[in-house]
Amino acid sequence: MKRVAVIGCGNIGTEIARAVDKGVVRARLVALYDIEPGRCRRLASGLERERPLIAESLGQLLGQRPDLVVEAASQEAVRQYGEQILKRGIDLVVLSVGALLDSETRERLRGAAEATGARIHVPSGAVAGLDALKSMSLVGVDRLVLRTRKPPRALAGAPGARGVDLEGLREPRLIYRGPASEAVKLFPANVNIAAALALAAGREPLVEIVADPTVDRNIHEVEAESKVSRLHIVVENVPSPRNPRTSYLAVLSIIDLLRSLTGSVYIIAG
């Protein structure tokens, strides 16, 4: 049974830990780490079966000899810890995918992984069609657009929403239009799918973000064109019960990825 450690004990880290605790993911949860240790203690106190170490440092976490580390914290955590994890030959699941749009970070992690044989895994997140985009990328994606529409409360606190009266909105308002590499900096908790699309397609999408008080779901529309196919996907996601900035589908995609990485038999259609 694989040994799993989690960095980041917020909403997503909690869901991951509970999935392991309930046996949805067949693994052992050996360590938790967060810059706020109280979060780890609260998470661990709610588990029935697992008794993970509450690590006070990355070194302590790695001392538990995990086979797989899940980053569920922030882009800064990817930059700060990712290379060290991979250099130990430990696989890394990156949830703050926006960090990988920084070329320097991406190449550092790629180099560490290639040197040890460790692997970097990225979940599909809150969008569909990444498999088709990866196939299209073999001949080149000529056009890629992501339009994200979210309730205003889901965008509250994002650097890119500063100066926007989100509470006072009565009609949809475009608050960002530009490249994915800038979007993931301005909306780090909202558009990880922009980074996932970029990695799958081999090019950055043009990103449009709309604060829309008329919707109660996180809506993502993807348009892609290449000489072999035209793709148009619309996904309407229910927000995660504990965090409206995150779609529940994104949480489930992470758990499903962990099932595939830790299970002895896992059948994938397609």
Secondary structure, 3 states (H helix, E strand, C coil): CEEEEEECCCHHHHHHHHHHHCCCCCEEEEEEECCCHHHHHHHHHCCCCCCCEECCCHHHHHCCCCCEEEECCCHHHHHHHHHHHHHCCCEEEECCHHHHHCHHHHHHHHHHHHHHCCCEECCCCCCCCHHHHHHHCCCCEEEEEEEEEECHHHHCCCHHHCCCCCCCCCCCEEEEEEEHHHHHHHCCCCCHHHHHHHHHHCCCCEEEEEECCCCCCEEEEEEEEECCCEEEEEEEECEECCEEEEEHHHHHHHHHHHHHHHCCCCCCCC
